[in-house]
Amino acid sequence: MFIFCSGSFAQGRLLLVGGGSEKNGTNSWSTPPYRWAVEGKRVAIIGTETGSLAPYMVSQCGAARAREFAIASRDSADSQATYDTLMSYDVIFFRGGDQWEYYNLYRNTRLLDAVNDKYGQGGCIGGTSAGMHILSSIVFTAENGTVYPYECIENPNNNYVTLADDFLDLKPGFIFDTHFCERARFGRLAGFLANFRFNQDEDILGLGMDDMTCMTVDENGLGTIYGTGCANFYRSGGGFSQNGNKLLADSIEVVQLLKGCTYNFSTGEIGYPTLDRLINTSGQSETGNYTVLASGSNLLNDNSAMINDLVTACGTPESGVMILSGDNTLAGSFSARLLGAGAAEVSVFNPLASLGSDAEFATKIAGASKILFVKNSETTFSQFLLTPNGKLLIQKLKGDGMISAFVGQDARLAGKTIVGNYLEYLSSWYGELTFTPGLGLLKNTIIMPETFLDSDIYENTATAVPYTMARDTARFGVWLTNHNYMKFSPVNGKTTLTGYGTAPVMVLVNEGTKTGFSHQTGTGGAGDPRMVAGFEKLSLYFIDYTTPFSMGDVSPAGISGPDVSFFIDIVPNPAGSLIKFNPVNTATSWKILSLKGSIIRNGVIYANDVTLDISFLPGGIYLLLLTDGSGKTVAGSKFIKE
């Protein structure tokens, strides 16, 4: 059993809300849990100014009475009259706002005495957004303003991370965060946990609540999740460190609970009734005997370090590079930078389906040792992959010792699945992300670049990785930012992932068998739910080059070319009217096939050197296979007919 336990045995009830607008209707995301908290009760709604929540509490949720209180000074918060008034209510609820105002104005006042006393008497305490933030025992006070996820992973001790443990203690050992997936705050919560460990020498638990998502916690500590997203529990499993300012983490244990799941704050037990999709990724690993670089940014200047790595540190230094790009202007800029870094030569091709049988293109692919991908449309590129040259490219990229690099958006191409439409506002919320098969260089990995790029796509990039891991049964997920790049390579027989830049590379690993998807819309009506996935057990790593992450064992046979024991040295290749080869000892027959597998011609081997007339073949790519007396394929290679 995967256990988070706060050790809390308090008497009251809680309503923990991750933010977002409440919705009318008995089946909306908010009405059932709010009704649980307030039905038949007198509700005091606290803020530094009044709002419009009280009518909703009464008309939709059945509160006997609901009143808004604007408490905007320490004198008001610390008055006996405030205490007496609040104690006459059954529920005290903090509305959204500014948690620094709440912390600064309400700390050590009679208002907080009322909260503690009401909770101790079995009353209900609740809060949404900033109002939920202040209910944990460790509080992000926002004294210096908010802090963004990228700031936390690049320096968890930056001046904006202001944590305090002297406000309330309703759930000991926890820090709460809200608007979690909407604002991609998984990096921020990890930074909070690390900051507290570094400065207080104590490990705490994190609870990040998605917007339009909440948890009811009864008097026995049993929490039940409601709403459109997840309650996300975080706990350090391997410790935090830093390389310079950059955050590094060796396994943060993560559980993502959907509507209907439960978490017991008193015992740590978790219920997963709605994680109803069973998957098994325990046997998955990455085995490629090649090098893959991928960056999180499209900008040329952000890719200087990766370009230098590609040219000078991968394979033969200063060898030539082939660029595949759908943007000739941008490709020209990258070409100049590659030449400036020392590349011997650079060729540029646009991978269009119309070039799928082009002999010159095929020759360049076959002869390339390093390929750089820059700004390719996933739709156009996917169509190209169906052509003979596309299939040749896949074979080439997966060949032993091959080196490829992917810039920004193209980083998605290297993984199992390409997540599309992620740059459109609210795509994940409206269920409009798209999914296309990737190159599979990392065949069990989902790669997401441009994480934290823009607030309009925070939710898209945050949710796409775990959602696609659940959808396509992938073990690994990788988030890249504008300030880093990843390097996948074979090291001492292991496939190893490292990161470079001012931000760590973030790696998500599925360690469990239960997952599921959100089915709740905001209103409870028809429509596609947001693309949020729940998981029983995940591990989150923050890595760089000092903390290499092992993804498996290198395949001893490599994966280049056809699935055979030996490869044939065909000359010339590309060829005109004749090809020559020396067969392996056990081979008795040969056959020429199309890339679709159709046998075009076959024959018997009589000599130790064979010459075949291929003048009858149209230009294109073909497969030569050799078989033994039993018909088993024992050798093979592709060749190009000009």
N, C-alpha and C positions, 0 to 999 in steps of 0.2 A: 504494500500500500504506500502511495506517495503522500507524505504527510507534511502539511504546514500546520503549526500549532502555536497560537499566541499565548496560551496559558490563561485565557480570560474566563472568569466565572462570575461576571457581574450580573445584576438582576434585571436590568432594563432591556428595552428593545431598541433596535436601530433601523433606520431607513437610509441607505447609502445610495445616492443618485449621482451618476456620472455627468450630469448636465444635459442640455437639450430641452426643447420646448415640450411641455406636457400636452397631451392630445385628448380631446373629448372622445367619449364612446367607451362602452363596457369592455371592448376587446383591444383598446389601444395599448401601447407599450406601458403607459404610466398608470392608468386607472386601477387595475387590479392591485399592484403593490401599494399605491397610495391609499386605496380603500382599506387594505390590511392594516395600515398604520393609523388611520384617522377615523374610520367609520364609528359614528356614535360618540366621538370624542370632541373635546374642546382643544383647538389647535392655535398655538401662538407662532406666528411666522416672523422671524427676526431678520433684520438687515439694517444697513445704515440709512436706507430710504425705503419707502413702501413700494409695493409692486401690485400685481394683479392676480396673485396666486390664490387668495382667500376664496373668491367665488368658485373657482374650480374645486377646491377642497370640499366645499359644501354641496354644490350642485351635482358634481360628477362622482365624488368619492364618499359622500354620506357623512361628512363631519357635522357634529351637532352645532358647532360654531367655529369660525376661523377668523382671526384678526391679525392684521399686519401691524408690526411695531417698527418704527424707525428709531433706532438707538445709535446716535451718531457722535456721542461724546463719552469720555470716561466717567464723567460725573453722572450721566444718566445710567450708564451701565453699572455703576457701583452704588446706586441708590437702593435703600431698603424697599422703596415703593416698587422698583423694578423686580426685585426678588419676590416680593409678596404677590405681585400680579402674575408673574410667570408660574409660580407655584400653584396658582389656581387653575392652570391648564393641564391637560393630560399629555399633550404632545408639544414639543418645542422643535421647530424646524427652521434651519438657517437657509435663507435663499441664496442664490448666486450673487456674486459681487467681487469684492477685492479682499482676498484673505489677509493681506497685510493690515487693512483697516480693521478686520475682525480681530486679528491677533493683537494689534497695537492698542485698540480701544477696549477690548473685553478681557484681556489677560489679568488674572488676579482681581477680578471684580465680583460683585454680588450676582451679576448675571451668570457667570460661570458656576457660582455656588448653586444657583437654581438648577442649572443643567445637571450638575453632579447629583444633587439631592433628588431631583425628579427621576433621574436614571436609577438611582439607588432604590427608589420606591416602586420601581417597575414601570415607570413611564416610558414613553417612546421619544427618542431623540433622532432627528433627521437632518439632512442637508443635501443640497444639490450644488454641483460645480465647486466654487470656492467654499460653499457651506459644507460640502463633504470633506474637502481638504482639511478643515480644522478639527475634524472629529477623530483623527488618528492621534496616537500618543506622540509620534514625531511628525512635525508639521513643516511643510515648505511654506515659509512665511511670505515670500516674495517681497521682502523688505526693500530690495534694490530693483524691483520689477521682475517680470517673468523671465524664465530662462528656457532657451530652446534646446531641443534634443541634440543638435549638432554641437552646441556649446558644451553640453555635458559629456559627450563622448570624447571630445577633443581636450577637455580639461574639467574633470568632475569637481575640482577645487576652485573653479572660477568664482568671481565675486558675486555672481547672481544666485549661486546655490546657497541659500540661507535656510538652514534647518534649525529647529528648536524642539525641545522636549518638555516644555514647562507650560503647556496650555491645558489640554484635557488628557485623560488616561483611560478612555472608555475601551479601547482595544490595545493593550500593552504590546509593544514590540512591532507595531505596524506603522508604515507611512502610506498615506492614500494619495493617489493622483487621479485626475478626471479627464474627460474628453480624450480618452486614451488613444484609440486607433484614429479618431478624427484628426488629431494633431500629431500623430506618429510619435507618441511619448514613450515608447518602449526604451529608447536610448536615454531619455531623461530619467525614467525611474531607475534604470541601471546606474546612472550617475549618482542619484540620490543614495542608493544603497552603498555605493563605493565611497562616497563622501563621508557617510556616517561611520563606515568601517575605518577609513583613514584617520578621522579626527576624534572619534569616540572609542575606537577599538572594540566595536560591538557590531555584530551582524543583526540586521533587522529584516522584516518581511515587507514586501511591497504589494499593494493592491491597486492596480490600475483599472478604473471602471470606464468602459466606453460610454459615449454620449447616448442618450435614449436607452440607457441600460441601468439597472439598479439591483440592489440586494436588500431583501428583508432579513433581519436577524432577530430571532425570537429570544425569549427570556432564558432559554437553555443554550444559546449560542449557535443555533442552527441557522445558517444563512441560505436563502433560496434566491436564485438569479431570475430576473425578469428582463424583458426588453429585446432590442434589436441586435445587440452585440454581445460582448463577453465581459466577464469579470476575470481579470488577468492577475494571477498570483505569481510573484517573483521571490526567489530566495537564492542567495549565493551558495553554490555547491562546491566551489573550488578556490575561492579567494579572488581578490582584486590586486592589481599592480598597475604600474605606469611605466611607459617608456617616454621620458621627458614629461610632458603634461598629458599625453594620450592615455586614455583608459584601456586597460587590458583586463579581461575576465576569463578565468578558466572554469567555465560551466556555471551559468546561472540557471537554476531549475525553474521551469515555467509550466504553469497549468492555465489553460484558457477554457473557462466554463460558460456554456450557453444557457439560455432560458431553460429552466427546469432542473438544472444541475444544482447541487447543494455543497456547501462547505461548512463544517462545524468548527467554529472558533474555539470551542472548549476542548475538543478531542483531536482536531486535525483531520478527521475523516472526510472523504470527498465522495459524493454520489454523482454518477455520470449517466443518468437515464436517457438524456437526449444526445449523447455522443454515440449515435447508432450506426455509424459507418466503421466497420472493422477493416483495418489495413495492417500489413506486416512489412516493415521496411528494415527489419533487423539484419537481414542478409545482404542488403544493398551496400555497395561501396563504389569508389571510383578507381578504375584500373588502367587508364590510358597511359601509354609510354610516350608521352609527348608533352609539350609545354604550351600553356594557354595563359595569356595576359588579358585582363579586362579592367577597364576603368569605369568610374562612375560619372564622368563629365564628358560632354561633347566638345568643350572648348579646347582649342589647340594648345594654349598656354598651360592649361591644367594637365595636359598629357605629356609634357616635356620629359618628366622622369620615366614614364612608361616607354616613350620612344627611345630614350637613351638605353634603357634596359633591353629593349627588343634588338637594337642595333649592336650594342657592345657586349652584352652579358649573356645573350641567348644564342646557342649554336656557334657557328663560325662568325667571329667578329667582322663587322663591316661587310658582310655578304649582302646580296641584293634583296629587295623587298617588293612583293607584289601587293598593290592596294586594290581592294574590291570596294567600290563606292557607287552610290546612286547620285552623288553630288560632285560633279567634276571640279567645281570651284574649290570646295572644301578639300577634296582629294589633292588638288594642286598645292594647297597650303601645307598639308601633311607631307606631301612628297618633298617639298623644299626643306621641311624640318628634318625629315629622314636623311636627306642628302647632307644636310648640315651636321647631323650627328655622326656621319661617316659611312652611311650605306653606299655600297659600290654603285648600285643603280636602282631605280624605282620604275616599275611599270604600273599603269593604272587601267583597270577594266571595270565596266559597269555590268554586274551580273544579271543580265536580262534573259528572259526565256528565249528571245529571238537569237541569242548567241549560244544557245544550248548545244548546238552541234558545230560551232565554229572551230575549225582546225587550229588556227593560231592561238585562240584562247585555250584550247585543250593542251597545246604544247606548253604554254606558259604555266598552266596549272600543274602539269606533270613535272615541270622542271623547277618549280618554286621550292625554296627552303624556308621562307618566312612570308606569311600573308597577314596583312593588316586590313581590318574591316572598319569602314567609316561611313556612317549615315546611309544605311540600306533600309528600304521599306520592307517590313516583315512580309507583306503580301507579295510584293514583287520578288523578293528573295526566295520565298517559299515556292513560287512558281518556277523559278530557275532551278531549284533543287530537284525538280521532277525530270529535268532534261539530262541527256548523256553527260554534258559537262558538269551539271550539278552533282550528279552521282560520282563523277570523277573527283570533284572537289571534296565531297564527303570522305571518299576513300583516302585522298591525299592528306586531309587534315588529321585523320586518325592513324596515319602512318607512324611507325617508330621514329622518334627523334624529330618529328615535325614541330614547327613553332608557329603559333598564330596569336594575333592580338586583336582585341575588339574595343572600339572607342565608344564610351558613353552608352547611348541607346542600343548600340549593336552588341553590348555585353550580353543582352538577353539571348542572342542567337546561339551562344556557346552551350547553353544548358539544355535540359530535357524539353522544356516548354517555353515558348515565347509569349509573354503576357503583353497584349496589345491594348490600345485605347487608354493607356494609363495617364496620358497627359491631358485628358479631357476632365474638366471639373466634375466631381461627384460620380465618376464612372463606377467606382466600387459600390457607393451607396445605392445607386440605381441598378446594380447588377449588370453593368455594361462593359466590364472588362472582357477581352477576347483572348482566345488561347489557340496557339498554332504550334505544331511540333518544331522543336529546335534542332540544331545540328547534333546534339547529344555528345559533344566532346566531354562534358560532365553529364553523364547519362542519367544520373539520379539526383540532379541538382537544379534548383530554380534560381536564376540570377536576376536581381533587380537593381538597375543603376539609378542615379539621380534621386536617391533617398534624401529627404529633407530639402529638396531643391526649392520647393515653393509650397506655401500653405494650401493652395488650391488643389494640390495633388498629394498632400500628406497621407490622407486615408488610402488613396490608391496604392501608393508604394508600400505602406505599412501592412495592409491586409493582403496584398497580392501574393506575397511569398508564402505565408502559412496556408492561405486558401488554395493555392495551386499545388502545394505539397500534399494537401488532403485530397484534392480533386484528382491528381495524377499519380498518387502513391509514390512520392519522391521523398527520400530520406533527408536530403540537405536543402537548405535555402541560404542564399547569400545576399546581403544588402551592401551596396556600394554607394558612396557619396561623391560629391564634387571634389572632395579633397583626398581621394585615395585610389589605389588600384590593387587588384589581386593578381597573384601568380600561382598557377597550378603547374606542378612539375614533378618528375620522378626523382626521388632522393634516397639513395641507399635501399632501393627496392620498395620504397613506400611512395604512394601518391600524396603529395604534400601541398597544402595551401598556405600561402603567406600573404601579408599585406604590407603596403607601402604608402606613405603619405602622412599628413597631420591627423587624420582620423583613422581609427581602427577599422578593419573589415569585420562585419558582423555576420556570424555564421549560426544558423538555426538548424538543429538536428532533432528529428522525431525519434523518441526513445520508447514510445508506447504503441498500443494497438487500437485505441479508441479515438475516433474523431467524429466530427459532425458539422453541419452547416446551419446558419441562422435561418429560421422560417418566419420570424416575426417582422411585420412591417410596422412603421410608426403608428399608423392609425388602426392597425389590425384588419384593414381591408385587403382587397386584391392588389396584386402587384408583385414585382420581384423584390425579394429581401436583399439587404446589403450583403456584400460578399465577405462575410466573416466566418471563420472556421474555429471550432473548439477543438482542443487537444487534451488528452489525458496526461501526457508527459512529454515535454520538450526540454532541450538544453540549448542555451544561448551563449555563444562565445564571442569575445572581442579579441581579435588577433592582429599581430603584425609580423615582421620578419624575425623578431626575437622570440616569438611564441608560435612556431609552425604547428599547423593543424593537420593531423593525418587523416586521410579520407579512404585509405585502403592499401592494398598491395598492388604493385605494378604487375600487369598481366605478363607472364614469362614469355609468351609467344608473340606479344604485341598484337595489334589489331589492324595492321595495314594489309591492303589488297584482299584477294579472295581467301576463303577459309580453307587453306591447304597447308600441307607440311612444308613444301619448298616453293620458292618463286623462280620463275624462268627469266633468264637474261636474254631478252629479245632484241635483236639488232637488225636494221636500225629501228629506232622508236622515237619519234614518228617514222613511219615507213611509207615507201612508194608502192612498188609492185611486188616486192619480195620481202620476206622476213626469214631470219635464221635463228636457230637456237640449238643448244645441247640438252637433250632430255636427261632426266634423272634415271638411275640404273633400272628401277622397277617399272618404268613407264613403257607401255606397249602400244598405246593409241593416243591420238590427239584429236581435239575438236575445237572449232571456233564458234563462239556464241555471241549473240547480241547482248546488250546490257539488260534486256528483259528476260534473258535466259533461253531464247530460242536457238537451237543448233542450226548453224548456217552450212557448215561443211565439217567432215571428219575423215580420219584416215589412220593407217597403221604406221608405226615407227619401225624402220628397217636398219637405220644407221645411227652412229653416235653423234652425228651432226645432221640437222634437218633443215632443208630450205623449202619454204612454202610459197606458192604463187598466190598473192592476194589481190591481183589486179582487178578481179571481178567485184571486189568490195567497194561500195560507195564510201566517201569520206566519213569518218566518225570514230567512235571508240568501241573496241571489241575485247572479248575475253578469250584467251587461249588456255585450255585446260588439258592436262595429261592424265591418263588413267592407266591403272595396272591391269593384269589379266582378269581380276575379279570385277573390274568396272569401277573400283574405288579411285576417286580423284586424288592424285599424289602431288601435283604441282600445277601452278597456274600464275598468270599475270595478265594485266591489261596492256593493250597497245593501241596506238592511234594510226589510222589509215588516212593519209593526206589526200 
